[in-house]
Amino acid sequence: MKKGILLLTPVVLIALACERNTDPEVIAPASYSFERDGLTSVSYSGQSERLAMGGEFGSALKDDTKSATDLAEMYANEDANGNDVDPFTNPVLNASTKSLRSKTADSYLYFSSNASEAAQIKGDFDGWIQAQVDDVFPNFSTVAAAGTAGQIADGSSVRYVNEAGLEYDQAIVKGLIGAVMGDQMMNNYLDPGVLDAGTNREDNDNNVLAADKNYTTMEHKWDEAYGYLFGGAADGANPLGTIGGDDSFLNKYFGRVIGDGDFSTMAQDVYDALKLGRAAIVAGNYDVRDEQAAIIRELVSEVIGIRSVYYLEAGATALDGGDMGGGFHDLSEGFGFIYSLQFTHNPDTEAPYFSRSEVNDMLEDLSNASGNGFWDVSTTTLRTLSTDIAARFDFTVDQVTN
């Protein structure tokens, strides 16, 4: 599967439009670089901070000296809530007003009128954090077995699993890819309900800037979507050179996916759509903006789908070969990616590719809830799940595994 985006040429840096035409031409810049009066108009610092918080949080989930309170404080950034707690080693993050928990299942499109489901999703993460401390940390020195939490070898690595073989830290980190990064990007900042809220379109047409800022509110919302994929890059304007190594969330797995020849253009395609969509906002061409948003939503969703299938297939292959540790690790990552499917966005339906109830059914099958979890899950079940997931998207299982 290869997807392309038609870019207008020549590729040049966009100059801010002083006057906006009815249907202005949009020309993509060479990089994600936009200026007003000689100063950058791009800002996504909040997204960069959350990505950095996620990095520290992910590491802490493997530290058995941490308490449930320590981990919960990192997830919610309790210092930001006025509790006089410094959960992070980075003082910049402790001084931040941002947090991961506040943006979990918090998109305008999916959750502004669905507080009950948003609370259930936050509760899932809270529960996994507590279980990591209660069930897994005390058994770090115990050899895992069916019904017993503990450690299991995965080649030269050691994995720490619950009694069903699940690594909670993997479920949490991969689940946040959908519940925070994907949901905020696709269902919040790229949604017309956010981009066009209030007087945003009129203000953008008339170059009315946000208070004390060098950007219009609409420009900033688009930049915040950009930040959830590229906010950890050393060169934010030209991030593709380091993609896959800038954080442990969407960026990492775009880097993994483009290593497969069937999907090699996906990161470039999303980057190009983000540039062209931002340029369309500058030009006041909202049809082009929304066309690019649809491309981004589809491709980001597909990355989540591709990695769900990848880990199910890898886990099945490992278990077939008797590699329990490697198989459990793959299936734990797959658990998190399948959980993230409920936050995907199908541009044709304006809804997730899989509903929450469908996701929960798949996770129950994956976890073999009636038995011992990964210890005796059927590899036939795993491959059926991967086939069912691929069927909702524009790729095949063979493309993922070849």
Secondary structure, 3 states (H helix, E strand, C coil): CCCCCCCCCCCCCCCCCCCCCCCCCCCCCCCCCCEECCEECCCCHHHHHHHHHHHHHHHHCCCCCCCHHHHHHHHHCHHHHCCCCCCCCCHHHHCCCCCCHHHCCCCHHHHCCCHHHHHHHHHHHHHHHHHHHHHHHHHCCCECECCECEEEEECCEEEEECCCCCCHHHHHHHHHHHHHHHHHHHHHHCCHHHHCCCCHHHHHHCCCCCCCCCCCHHHHHHHHHHHHHHCCCCCCCCHHHHCCCCCCCHHHHHHHHCCCHHHCCHHHHHHHHHHHHHHHHHHCCHHHHHHHHHHHHHHHHHHHHHHHHHHHHHHHHHHHCCCHHHHHHHHHHHHHHHHHHHHCCECCCCECCCCHHHHHHHHHHHHCCCCCHHHCCCHHHHHHHHHHHHHCCCCCHHHHHC
